[in-house]
Structure formats: C-alpha cells, structure tokens
C-alpha cells in the first residue's frame, strides 16, 4: 500500500518519490504516529517552542 506524499517546496500531493512539477523529493504528508512513551518528544517540543519564539508567536 502506498501512502500519499507531499512536496515540501510547492505543496503538491503525489504518490511518487519526486515531485513532477519542481523535481524535489517528496515527504510523508501525515505526522508520525503518536506514542505516549515517545523518547524524543521532549526534544521535539523544545525545538518547536524555540521556533515559535524566533517567529514571535510567544
């Protein structure tokens, strides 16, 4: 079963490994599966908080 992929540059969705419009590699369109015992959750939340502070959201 193939999953839908998204181009990070132009935002188009496809099932191919590369975007047909801009030629850049595609990424998974859905977020990673949630796990309450996620060992990297703390680091991901800290990075997101830093990103929001730099953009002026906080």
PDB file of N, CA, C, O and CB in Angstrom:
ATOM      1  N   UNK A   1       0.842  -1.175   0.000  1.00  0.00           N
ATOM      2  CA  UNK A   1       0.000   0.000   0.000  1.00  0.00           C
ATOM      3  C   UNK A   1       0.889   1.241   0.000  1.00  0.00           C
ATOM      4  O   UNK A   1       1.807   1.349   0.813  1.00  0.00           O
ATOM      5  CB  UNK A   1      -0.959  -0.004   1.218  1.00  0.00           C
ATOM      6  N   UNK A   2       0.623   2.163  -0.896  1.00  0.00           N
ATOM      7  CA  UNK A   2       1.363   3.419  -0.957  1.00  0.00           C
ATOM      8  C   UNK A   2       0.647   4.486  -0.148  1.00  0.00           C
ATOM      9  O   UNK A   2      -0.580   4.508  -0.047  1.00  0.00           O
ATOM     10  CB  UNK A   2       1.541   3.878  -2.414  1.00  0.00           C
ATOM     11  N   UNK A   3       1.446   5.362   0.418  1.00  0.00           N
ATOM     12  CA  UNK A   3       0.896   6.493   1.159  1.00  0.00           C
ATOM     13  C   UNK A   3       1.062   7.758   0.332  1.00  0.00           C
ATOM     14  O   UNK A   3       1.957   7.855  -0.507  1.00  0.00           O
ATOM     15  CB  UNK A   3       1.585   6.645   2.543  1.00  0.00           C
ATOM     16  N   UNK A   4       0.199   8.710   0.577  1.00  0.00           N
ATOM     17  CA  UNK A   4       0.268   9.973  -0.153  1.00  0.00           C
ATOM     18  C   UNK A   4       1.462  10.776   0.354  1.00  0.00           C
ATOM     19  O   UNK A   4       1.739  10.808   1.553  1.00  0.00           O
ATOM     20  CB  UNK A   4      -1.054  10.785   0.005  1.00  0.00           C
ATOM     21  N   UNK A   5       2.158  11.418  -0.568  1.00  0.00           N
ATOM     22  CA  UNK A   5       3.337  12.206  -0.262  1.00  0.00           C
ATOM     23  C   UNK A   5       3.105  13.654  -0.666  1.00  0.00           C
ATOM     24  O   UNK A   5       2.255  13.944  -1.507  1.00  0.00           O
ATOM     25  CB  UNK A   5       4.575  11.635  -0.972  1.00  0.00           C
ATOM     26  N   UNK A   6       3.868  14.562  -0.061  1.00  0.00           N
ATOM     27  CA  UNK A   6       3.702  15.991  -0.328  1.00  0.00           C
ATOM     28  C   UNK A   6       5.055  16.607  -0.639  1.00  0.00           C
ATOM     29  O   UNK A   6       6.057  16.292   0.002  1.00  0.00           O
ATOM     30  CB  UNK A   6       3.041  16.712   0.874  1.00  0.00           C
ATOM     31  N   UNK A   7       5.071  17.482  -1.626  1.00  0.00           N
ATOM     32  CA  UNK A   7       6.286  18.210  -1.986  1.00  0.00           C
ATOM     33  C   UNK A   7       6.480  19.345  -0.974  1.00  0.00           C
ATOM     34  O   UNK A   7       5.565  20.143  -0.772  1.00  0.00           O
ATOM     35  CB  UNK A   7       6.204  18.766  -3.457  1.00  0.00           C
ATOM     36  N   UNK A   8       7.657  19.432  -0.333  1.00  0.00           N
ATOM     37  CA  UNK A   8       7.871  20.496   0.652  1.00  0.00           C
ATOM     38  C   UNK A   8       8.009  21.892   0.036  1.00  0.00           C
ATOM     39  O   UNK A   8       7.808  22.890   0.728  1.00  0.00           O
ATOM     40  CB  UNK A   8       9.100  20.190   1.457  1.00  0.00           C
ATOM     41  N   UNK A   9       8.347  21.973  -1.243  1.00  0.00           N
ATOM     42  CA  UNK A   9       8.551  23.282  -1.870  1.00  0.00           C
ATOM     43  C   UNK A   9       7.258  23.855  -2.440  1.00  0.00           C
ATOM     44  O   UNK A   9       6.881  24.981  -2.113  1.00  0.00           O
ATOM     45  CB  UNK A   9       9.592  23.175  -2.973  1.00  0.00           C
ATOM     46  N   UNK A  10       6.570  23.082  -3.298  1.00  0.00           N
ATOM     47  CA  UNK A  10       5.386  23.639  -3.956  1.00  0.00           C
ATOM     48  C   UNK A  10       4.074  23.216  -3.293  1.00  0.00           C
ATOM     49  O   UNK A  10       3.029  23.798  -3.586  1.00  0.00           O
ATOM     50  CB  UNK A  10       5.370  23.225  -5.406  1.00  0.00           C
ATOM     51  N   UNK A  11       4.106  22.211  -2.402  1.00  0.00           N
ATOM     52  CA  UNK A  11       2.917  21.816  -1.665  1.00  0.00           C
ATOM     53  C   UNK A  11       1.979  20.880  -2.398  1.00  0.00           C
ATOM     54  O   UNK A  11       0.873  20.630  -1.920  1.00  0.00           O
ATOM     55  CB  UNK A  11       2.178  23.009  -1.283  1.00  0.00           C
ATOM     56  N   UNK A  12       2.388  20.348  -3.559  1.00  0.00           N
ATOM     57  CA  UNK A  12       1.534  19.430  -4.302  1.00  0.00           C
ATOM     58  C   UNK A  12       1.613  18.032  -3.711  1.00  0.00           C
ATOM     59  O   UNK A  12       2.647  17.637  -3.172  1.00  0.00           O
ATOM     60  CB  UNK A  12       1.927  19.404  -5.781  1.00  0.00           C
ATOM     61  N   UNK A  13       0.522  17.286  -3.813  1.00  0.00           N
ATOM     62  CA  UNK A  13       0.446  15.919  -3.319  1.00  0.00           C
ATOM     63  C   UNK A  13       0.638  14.944  -4.471  1.00  0.00           C
ATOM     64  O   UNK A  13       0.199  15.198  -5.592  1.00  0.00           O
ATOM     65  CB  UNK A  13      -0.900  15.665  -2.613  1.00  0.00           C
ATOM     66  N   UNK A  14       1.308  13.811  -4.183  1.00  0.00           N
ATOM     67  CA  UNK A  14       1.573  12.805  -5.201  1.00  0.00           C
ATOM     68  C   UNK A  14       1.823  11.456  -4.533  1.00  0.00           C
ATOM     69  O   UNK A  14       1.939  11.374  -3.310  1.00  0.00           O
ATOM     70  CB  UNK A  14       2.782  13.214  -6.079  1.00  0.00           C
ATOM     71  N   UNK A  15       1.903  10.413  -5.330  1.00  0.00           N
ATOM     72  CA  UNK A  15       2.278   9.093  -4.841  1.00  0.00           C
ATOM     73  C   UNK A  15       3.711   8.753  -5.242  1.00  0.00           C
ATOM     74  O   UNK A  15       4.218   7.690  -4.883  1.00  0.00           O
ATOM     75  CB  UNK A  15       1.310   8.031  -5.374  1.00  0.00           C
ATOM     76  N   UNK A  16       4.367   9.643  -5.982  1.00  0.00           N
ATOM     77  CA  UNK A  16       5.726   9.414  -6.472  1.00  0.00           C
ATOM     78  C   UNK A  16       6.762   9.912  -5.462  1.00  0.00           C
ATOM     79  O   UNK A  16       6.463  10.737  -4.598  1.00  0.00           O
ATOM     80  CB  UNK A  16       5.929  10.111  -7.828  1.00  0.00           C
ATOM     81  N   UNK A  17       7.991   9.389  -5.591  1.00  0.00           N
ATOM     82  CA  UNK A  17       9.072   9.772  -4.684  1.00  0.00           C
ATOM     83  C   UNK A  17       9.594  11.175  -4.980  1.00  0.00           C
ATOM     84  O   UNK A  17      10.211  11.799  -4.117  1.00  0.00           O
ATOM     85  CB  UNK A  17      10.212   8.767  -4.775  1.00  0.00           C
ATOM     86  N   UNK A  18       9.355  11.678  -6.193  1.00  0.00           N
ATOM     87  CA  UNK A  18       9.786  13.016  -6.556  1.00  0.00           C
ATOM     88  C   UNK A  18       8.637  13.816  -7.134  1.00  0.00           C
ATOM     89  O   UNK A  18       7.744  13.252  -7.765  1.00  0.00           O
ATOM     90  CB  UNK A  18      10.934  12.956  -7.547  1.00  0.00           C
ATOM     91  N   UNK A  19       8.648  15.112  -6.928  1.00  0.00           N
ATOM     92  CA  UNK A  19       7.601  15.993  -7.436  1.00  0.00           C
ATOM     93  C   UNK A  19       7.740  16.147  -8.945  1.00  0.00           C
ATOM     94  O   UNK A  19       8.841  16.374  -9.448  1.00  0.00           O
ATOM     95  CB  UNK A  19       7.661  17.372  -6.743  1.00  0.00           C
ATOM     96  N   UNK A  20       6.640  16.026  -9.662  1.00  0.00           N
ATOM     97  CA  UNK A  20       6.674  16.162 -11.112  1.00  0.00           C
ATOM     98  C   UNK A  20       6.782  17.624 -11.548  1.00  0.00           C
ATOM     99  O   UNK A  20       7.192  17.895 -12.677  1.00  0.00           O
ATOM    100  CB  UNK A  20       5.434  15.530 -11.721  1.00  0.00           C
ATOM    101  N   UNK A  21       6.425  18.566 -10.683  1.00  0.00           N
ATOM    102  CA  UNK A  21       6.494  19.988 -11.042  1.00  0.00           C
ATOM    103  C   UNK A  21       7.889  20.570 -10.843  1.00  0.00           C
ATOM    104  O   UNK A  21       8.442  21.191 -11.751  1.00  0.00           O
ATOM    105  CB  UNK A  21       5.492  20.779 -10.220  1.00  0.00           C
ATOM    106  N   UNK A  22       8.456  20.370  -9.655  1.00  0.00           N
ATOM    107  CA  UNK A  22       9.734  21.018  -9.355  1.00  0.00           C
ATOM    108  C   UNK A  22      10.902  20.046  -9.231  1.00  0.00           C
ATOM    109  O   UNK A  22      12.048  20.487  -9.151  1.00  0.00           O
ATOM    110  CB  UNK A  22       9.611  21.799  -8.087  1.00  0.00           C
ATOM    111  N   UNK A  23      10.646  18.727  -9.212  1.00  0.00           N
ATOM    112  CA  UNK A  23      11.707  17.733  -9.199  1.00  0.00           C
ATOM    113  C   UNK A  23      12.350  17.469  -7.847  1.00  0.00           C
ATOM    114  O   UNK A  23      13.333  16.731  -7.773  1.00  0.00           O
ATOM    115  CB  UNK A  23      12.744  18.142 -10.132  1.00  0.00           C
ATOM    116  N   UNK A  24      11.828  18.043  -6.790  1.00  0.00           N
ATOM    117  CA  UNK A  24      12.378  17.840  -5.449  1.00  0.00           C
ATOM    118  C   UNK A  24      11.749  16.589  -4.838  1.00  0.00           C
ATOM    119  O   UNK A  24      10.612  16.248  -5.163  1.00  0.00           O
ATOM    120  CB  UNK A  24      12.124  19.088  -4.543  1.00  0.00           C
ATOM    121  N   UNK A  25      12.475  15.905  -3.960  1.00  0.00           N
ATOM    122  CA  UNK A  25      11.967  14.728  -3.282  1.00  0.00           C
ATOM    123  C   UNK A  25      10.775  15.057  -2.398  1.00  0.00           C
ATOM    124  O   UNK A  25      10.700  16.143  -1.824  1.00  0.00           O
ATOM    125  CB  UNK A  25      13.059  14.091  -2.459  1.00  0.00           C
ATOM    126  N   UNK A  26       9.849  14.122  -2.290  1.00  0.00           N
ATOM    127  CA  UNK A  26       8.634  14.339  -1.508  1.00  0.00           C
ATOM    128  C   UNK A  26       8.778  13.774  -0.101  1.00  0.00           C
ATOM    129  O   UNK A  26       9.668  12.967   0.169  1.00  0.00           O
ATOM    130  CB  UNK A  26       7.431  13.707  -2.207  1.00  0.00           C
ATOM    131  N   UNK A  27       7.896  14.205   0.787  1.00  0.00           N
ATOM    132  CA  UNK A  27       7.873  13.773   2.180  1.00  0.00           C
ATOM    133  C   UNK A  27       6.503  13.198   2.497  1.00  0.00           C
ATOM    134  O   UNK A  27       5.544  13.417   1.756  1.00  0.00           O
ATOM    135  CB  UNK A  27       8.214  14.947   3.138  1.00  0.00           C
ATOM    136  N   UNK A  28       6.410  12.458   3.606  1.00  0.00           N
ATOM    137  CA  UNK A  28       5.109  11.951   4.025  1.00  0.00           C
ATOM    138  C   UNK A  28       4.211  13.118   4.398  1.00  0.00           C
ATOM    139  O   UNK A  28       4.659  14.075   5.029  1.00  0.00           O
ATOM    140  CB  UNK A  28       5.252  10.968   5.213  1.00  0.00           C
ATOM    141  N   UNK A  29       2.944  13.042   4.009  1.00  0.00           N
ATOM    142  CA  UNK A  29       2.003  14.131   4.255  1.00  0.00           C
ATOM    143  C   UNK A  29       1.379  14.057   5.639  1.00  0.00           C
ATOM    144  O   UNK A  29       0.797  15.036   6.107  1.00  0.00           O
ATOM    145  CB  UNK A  29       0.918  14.121   3.210  1.00  0.00           C
ATOM    146  N   UNK A  30       1.488  12.933   6.287  1.00  0.00           N
ATOM    147  CA  UNK A  30       0.872  12.795   7.609  1.00  0.00           C
ATOM    148  C   UNK A  30       1.931  12.867   8.707  1.00  0.00           C
ATOM    149  O   UNK A  30       3.097  12.565   8.453  1.00  0.00           O
ATOM    150  CB  UNK A  30       0.093  11.467   7.707  1.00  0.00           C
ATOM    151  N   UNK A  31       1.554  13.257   9.905  1.00  0.00           N
ATOM    152  CA  UNK A  31       2.512  13.331  11.005  1.00  0.00           C
ATOM    153  C   UNK A  31       2.877  11.926  11.488  1.00  0.00           C
ATOM    154  O   UNK A  31       2.155  10.973  11.198  1.00  0.00           O
ATOM    155  CB  UNK A  31       1.937  14.168  12.168  1.00  0.00           C
ATOM    156  N   UNK A  32       3.980  11.783  12.216  1.00  0.00           N
ATOM    157  CA  UNK A  32       4.343  10.472  12.738  1.00  0.00           C
ATOM    158  C   UNK A  32       3.306   9.974  13.739  1.00  0.00           C
ATOM    159  O   UNK A  32       2.590  10.770  14.345  1.00  0.00           O
ATOM    160  CB  UNK A  32       5.723  10.525  13.392  1.00  0.00           C
ATOM    161  N   UNK A  33       3.227   8.672  13.908  1.00  0.00           N
ATOM    162  CA  UNK A  33       2.272   8.061  14.825  1.00  0.00           C
ATOM    163  C   UNK A  33       2.567   8.512  16.265  1.00  0.00           C
ATOM    164  O   UNK A  33       3.723   8.557  16.687  1.00  0.00           O
ATOM    165  CB  UNK A  33       2.323   6.511  14.712  1.00  0.00           C
ATOM    166  N   UNK A  34       1.514   8.841  17.000  1.00  0.00           N
ATOM    167  CA  UNK A  34       1.652   9.299  18.380  1.00  0.00           C
ATOM    168  C   UNK A  34       1.948   8.114  19.287  1.00  0.00           C
ATOM    169  O   UNK A  34       1.341   7.051  19.160  1.00  0.00           O
ATOM    170  CB  UNK A  34       0.376  10.034  18.847  1.00  0.00           C
ATOM    171  N   UNK A  35       2.877   8.312  20.192  1.00  0.00           N
ATOM    172  CA  UNK A  35       3.200   7.305  21.188  1.00  0.00           C
ATOM    173  C   UNK A  35       3.396   8.003  22.530  1.00  0.00           C
ATOM    174  O   UNK A  35       4.216   8.916  22.624  1.00  0.00           O
ATOM    175  CB  UNK A  35       4.470   6.496  20.782  1.00  0.00           C
ATOM    176  N   UNK A  36       2.662   7.597  23.577  1.00  0.00           N
ATOM    177  CA  UNK A  36       2.826   8.252  24.873  1.00  0.00           C
ATOM    178  C   UNK A  36       4.225   8.052  25.458  1.00  0.00           C
ATOM    179  O   UNK A  36       4.681   8.871  26.256  1.00  0.00           O
ATOM    180  CB  UNK A  36       1.789   7.732  25.846  1.00  0.00           C
ATOM    181  N   UNK A  37       4.905   6.982  25.073  1.00  0.00           N
ATOM    182  CA  UNK A  37       6.257   6.735  25.571  1.00  0.00           C
ATOM    183  C   UNK A  37       7.317   7.207  24.605  1.00  0.00           C
ATOM    184  O   UNK A  37       8.387   6.604  24.524  1.00  0.00           O
ATOM    185  CB  UNK A  37       6.450   5.270  25.852  1.00  0.00           C
ATOM    186  N   UNK A  38       7.048   8.267  23.872  1.00  0.00           N
ATOM    187  CA  UNK A  38       7.957   8.778  22.852  1.00  0.00           C
ATOM    188  C   UNK A  38       9.248   9.285  23.496  1.00  0.00           C
ATOM    189  O   UNK A  38       9.207  10.228  24.286  1.00  0.00           O
ATOM    190  CB  UNK A  38       7.282   9.902  22.040  1.00  0.00           C
ATOM    191  N   UNK A  39      10.401   8.674  23.170  1.00  0.00           N
ATOM    192  CA  UNK A  39      11.642   9.101  23.811  1.00  0.00           C
ATOM    193  C   UNK A  39      12.161  10.446  23.303  1.00  0.00           C
ATOM    194  O   UNK A  39      12.986  11.067  23.974  1.00  0.00           O
ATOM    195  CB  UNK A  39      12.695   8.055  23.605  1.00  0.00           C
ATOM    196  N   UNK A  40      11.706  10.912  22.148  1.00  0.00           N
ATOM    197  CA  UNK A  40      12.198  12.161  21.581  1.00  0.00           C
ATOM    198  C   UNK A  40      11.176  13.298  21.669  1.00  0.00           C
ATOM    199  O   UNK A  40      11.424  14.381  21.138  1.00  0.00           O
ATOM    200  CB  UNK A  40      12.590  11.944  20.143  1.00  0.00           C
ATOM    201  N   UNK A  41      10.055  13.078  22.315  1.00  0.00           N
ATOM    202  CA  UNK A  41       9.004  14.083  22.423  1.00  0.00           C
ATOM    203  C   UNK A  41       9.468  15.357  23.107  1.00  0.00           C
ATOM    204  O   UNK A  41       9.104  16.458  22.696  1.00  0.00           O
ATOM    205  CB  UNK A  41       7.835  13.518  23.166  1.00  0.00           C
ATOM    206  N   UNK A  42      10.262  15.207  24.139  1.00  0.00           N
ATOM    207  CA  UNK A  42      10.752  16.371  24.886  1.00  0.00           C
ATOM    208  C   UNK A  42      11.602  17.268  23.985  1.00  0.00           C
ATOM    209  O   UNK A  42      11.472  18.492  24.021  1.00  0.00           O
ATOM    210  CB  UNK A  42      11.573  15.920  26.118  1.00  0.00           C
ATOM    211  N   UNK A  43      12.463  16.663  23.184  1.00  0.00           N
ATOM    212  CA  UNK A  43      13.325  17.434  22.285  1.00  0.00           C
ATOM    213  C   UNK A  43      12.514  18.099  21.173  1.00  0.00           C
ATOM    214  O   UNK A  43      12.795  19.235  20.792  1.00  0.00           O
ATOM    215  CB  UNK A  43      14.406  16.528  21.676  1.00  0.00           C
ATOM    216  N   UNK A  44      11.518  17.399  20.658  1.00  0.00           N
ATOM    217  CA  UNK A  44      10.675  17.950  19.590  1.00  0.00           C
ATOM    218  C   UNK A  44       9.878  19.150  20.091  1.00  0.00           C
ATOM    219  O   UNK A  44       9.753  20.153  19.389  1.00  0.00           O
ATOM    220  CB  UNK A  44       9.720  16.873  19.045  1.00  0.00           C
ATOM    221  N   UNK A  45       9.341  19.047  21.300  1.00  0.00           N
ATOM    222  CA  UNK A  45       8.581  20.161  21.871  1.00  0.00           C
ATOM    223  C   UNK A  45       9.486  21.359  22.148  1.00  0.00           C
ATOM    224  O   UNK A  45       9.073  22.500  21.942  1.00  0.00           O
ATOM    225  CB  UNK A  45       7.879  19.722  23.165  1.00  0.00           C
ATOM    226  N   UNK A  46      10.713  21.117  22.610  1.00  0.00           N
ATOM    227  CA  UNK A  46      11.649  22.210  22.863  1.00  0.00           C
ATOM    228  C   UNK A  46      12.023  22.912  21.557  1.00  0.00           C
ATOM    229  O   UNK A  46      12.109  24.139  21.512  1.00  0.00           O
ATOM    230  CB  UNK A  46      12.913  21.685  23.568  1.00  0.00           C
ATOM    231  N   UNK A  47      12.243  22.136  20.501  1.00  0.00           N
ATOM    232  CA  UNK A  47      12.586  22.731  19.204  1.00  0.00           C
ATOM    233  C   UNK A  47      11.419  23.550  18.668  1.00  0.00           C
ATOM    234  O   UNK A  47      11.623  24.620  18.097  1.00  0.00           O
ATOM    235  CB  UNK A  47      12.978  21.636  18.188  1.00  0.00           C
ATOM    236  N   UNK A  48      10.200  23.056  18.849  1.00  0.00           N
ATOM    237  CA  UNK A  48       9.022  23.776  18.382  1.00  0.00           C
ATOM    238  C   UNK A  48       8.844  25.078  19.162  1.00  0.00           C
ATOM    239  O   UNK A  48       8.481  26.105  18.589  1.00  0.00           O
ATOM    240  CB  UNK A  48       7.768  22.897  18.513  1.00  0.00           C
ATOM    241  N   UNK A  49       9.100  25.031  20.470  1.00  0.00           N
ATOM    242  CA  UNK A  49       8.985  26.230  21.289  1.00  0.00           C
ATOM    243  C   UNK A  49      10.015  27.272  20.851  1.00  0.00           C
ATOM    244  O   UNK A  49       9.692  28.455  20.741  1.00  0.00           O
ATOM    245  CB  UNK A  49       9.165  25.885  22.779  1.00  0.00           C
ATOM    246  N   UNK A  50      11.257  26.836  20.602  1.00  0.00           N
ATOM    247  CA  UNK A  50      12.294  27.759  20.141  1.00  0.00           C
ATOM    248  C   UNK A  50      11.918  28.380  18.797  1.00  0.00           C
ATOM    249  O   UNK A  50      12.126  29.573  18.571  1.00  0.00           O
ATOM    250  CB  UNK A  50      13.643  27.035  20.028  1.00  0.00           C
ATOM    251  N   UNK A  51      11.364  27.560  17.913  1.00  0.00           N
ATOM    252  CA  UNK A  51      10.946  28.049  16.599  1.00  0.00           C
ATOM    253  C   UNK A  51       9.858  29.106  16.734  1.00  0.00           C
ATOM    254  O   UNK A  51       9.886  30.123  16.042  1.00  0.00           O
ATOM    255  CB  UNK A  51      10.450  26.888  15.726  1.00  0.00           C
ATOM    256  N   UNK A  52       8.905  28.866  17.619  1.00  0.00           N
ATOM    257  CA  UNK A  52       7.813  29.828  17.829  1.00  0.00           C
ATOM    258  C   UNK A  52       8.324  31.127  18.448  1.00  0.00           C
ATOM    259  O   UNK A  52       7.839  32.210  18.119  1.00  0.00           O
ATOM    260  CB  UNK A  52       6.728  29.216  18.726  1.00  0.00           C
ATOM    261  N   UNK A  53       9.301  31.014  19.341  1.00  0.00           N
ATOM    262  CA  UNK A  53       9.870  32.216  19.951  1.00  0.00           C
ATOM    263  C   UNK A  53      10.619  33.051  18.910  1.00  0.00           C
ATOM    264  O   UNK A  53      10.534  34.279  18.929  1.00  0.00           O
ATOM    265  CB  UNK A  53      10.813  31.837  21.109  1.00  0.00           C
ATOM    266  N   UNK A  54      11.341  32.406  18.015  1.00  0.00           N
ATOM    267  CA  UNK A  54      12.073  33.126  16.967  1.00  0.00           C
ATOM    268  C   UNK A  54      11.128  33.816  15.986  1.00  0.00           C
ATOM    269  O   UNK A  54      11.450  34.877  15.450  1.00  0.00           O
ATOM    270  CB  UNK A  54      12.989  32.165  16.211  1.00  0.00           C
ATOM    271  N   UNK A  55       9.967  33.216  15.754  1.00  0.00           N
ATOM    272  CA  UNK A  55       9.000  33.788  14.823  1.00  0.00           C
ATOM    273  C   UNK A  55       8.108  34.824  15.500  1.00  0.00           C
ATOM    274  O   UNK A  55       7.324  35.491  14.825  1.00  0.00           O
ATOM    275  CB  UNK A  55       8.145  32.687  14.216  1.00  0.00           C
ATOM    276  N   UNK A  56       8.214  34.972  16.830  1.00  0.00           N
ATOM    277  CA  UNK A  56       7.449  35.977  17.543  1.00  0.00           C
ATOM    278  C   UNK A  56       6.048  35.543  17.937  1.00  0.00           C
ATOM    279  O   UNK A  56       5.206  36.393  18.226  1.00  0.00           O
ATOM    280  CB  UNK A  56       7.362  37.189  16.723  1.00  0.00           C
ATOM    281  N   UNK A  57       5.774  34.238  17.957  1.00  0.00           N
ATOM    282  CA  UNK A  57       4.456  33.760  18.358  1.00  0.00           C
ATOM    283  C   UNK A  57       4.293  33.733  19.870  1.00  0.00           C
ATOM    284  O   UNK A  57       3.174  33.779  20.381  1.00  0.00           O
ATOM    285  CB  UNK A  57       4.211  32.380  17.793  1.00  0.00           C
ATOM    286  N   UNK A  58       5.405  33.659  20.581  1.00  0.00           N
ATOM    287  CA  UNK A  58       5.334  33.579  22.048  1.00  0.00           C
ATOM    288  C   UNK A  58       5.882  34.853  22.641  1.00  0.00           C
ATOM    289  O   UNK A  58       5.917  35.000  23.863  1.00  0.00           O
ATOM    290  CB  UNK A  58       6.114  32.351  22.589  1.00  0.00           C
TER     291      UNK A  58
END
